[in-house]
Every structure is written in C-alpha cells, then in structure tokens.
Amino acid sequence: RGVFRRASARPIPPTGDAPDLAWTFSLALAGHFVEVPDALYLKRFHRHSAHRSMRSEGIARATEIYRLEVEARLGEDPALRDEVLKEVERTLARRRYLEMIKPLRRAGRFAANAPRVVFE
C-alpha cells in the first residue's frame, strides 16, 4: 500500500489472479519505490474481500499480463525489457513452487505458533 502519482497508473488487463501485484509491478516499472522495513499494520481479510475470489489463472496467463506491462513501460529499451522479462519468468516459476508447498508452510507456521492473518 502506498502513495503514487495518478499519471503513472495504467489499467491492468482483467484477471482474478492477484491483480494488485500486476498493478504494483507496473507502477514499479514507471518509477521508484521506498521500502518501509517494518509492517505498519496487519492486513485483515473481510468476508466479502476479493482475496477469497482470487484464483490462479496459470503461469502462461500471468506471464502474458506481466509481458504486456513490461512492453508498455520498457518497450523502447530491448535489452532492459528482455532482462526484466527473464526475471519475471524466474519469479513466476518460484511463485508456482511456493503454491505447491503452501500446505506444508501453513503446517509449519501453525507448529511454530507464528503470527497469522486475521480473517473477520
């Protein structure tokens, strides 16, 4: 969550697969982000939150959405575009792996009594 210039925003192609990530990625390509190392709040997921309706549309669809954003923002620099797309593919492959092991991670967090997201 943060503050951004409206002129930097672009509409993201319709997707139910974490559209806020694609939107934030697009904004990152347009400018600079400042990291705040410590969480300033805990996210709450409400009964009608879009979080509950998000579903993976597959790596191919996610890759296409990110490719469109990279080409729109960095199309004038082919070397940079190719470098960013390579990193996107690596990151999406890691995301697919993390989705596969998610049940194990949940069990580990429960066993370690780690802080959990609050569902209302």
N, C-alpha and C positions, 0 to 999 in steps of 0.2 A: 504494500500500500504506500502511496506517496503522493507527491505533488508533481505535476508535469504541465508543459505548455500545450494547450489545445491544438495549436498548429502542428505539433509533432504527431498527433494521433492519426491513425488510419483505421478504417473499418477492417475487421478480420473476417475472412470467409466463414460462413456458418459452419459451426462444429459443436458437438456436445462433448468433445474430448479436451477438457481443460482450456477453454478459450482465453481465460485470463493469462495463462502462460504465454500463448502465442502473441497476445496483445502487448504484454510486458516486454517480450523478446523484441517485437517490432519497435517499441519505444527505445529500447537499449541500442538498437542499431542507429537510431536517429540522434542520440546524444549521450550524455554521461549520467551515471547513477552514483549516488553517495550511499555507502553501506552504513547502516546503524548496527553495530555488532550484537547488541543485546535486544531481545524482544521487548517491545514496549507494551504489548498486550497479548492476551490469549485469544485465539480465534474461536468463536462459537458458531456451531452449525445449528441452524434452526430447522424446525420440522419441514418447512417448505423451501429450504435452501437449494440452490441449483447444484450444490455439491452432491446431493443424493441422486440427481438425474444424470450426472456425467458418466459417460461410458467410453471406453477406448474404441476408437474407430479404426485402429490398426496403424502400424508403423508407416505404411505407404501413404495413407491419408495425412497423417501428421507431418511426414516429410514434405508432402506437397504444399501444405499450408505454410510451413517454415520456408520452403524454397521460394514461394511467391513473395513473402516478406523480404527475404534477402535480396531477391532480384529487384524489387521495388525500391529498396533503400540503397543497395550497393551495386546496382547494375552497371554503373559506369566504370567500375574497377574489377575486371575479371579475376585477377589474382586474389584480391581480398574476398570476393564473392565465393570463389572456389574453396578458400581456406575456411571461411565461416560455414559453408555447406558441409565440409568434411567434419567439422566439429559438431554440427547439428546431428549428423548421422551417428557419430560416436555417442553423443548424449542420448539420442533416442534409443539406441541399442542398449545403453545402460538402464534407461527407464524401463524397457521391456524386461530386462533381467530382474530389476527391483520389483516389478509387478509379479513376476513368477515366485519370488521368495517372500512376498508380503505376509503370507500366513505365518511363516517362521519368525519374521521380525515382530509381528504382533505378540506371539507367544513369548518371545524374549523380553519385550517391553513389560509384559504382564509379570513375568517371573522376576524381573529386576525392579518391579514397582516404580517404573518410570512415569513421569507426568503424562497424562493422557488428554486428548482433545475432549472438550465438554460438548456433549450433544444435548440440546434442550428440546 
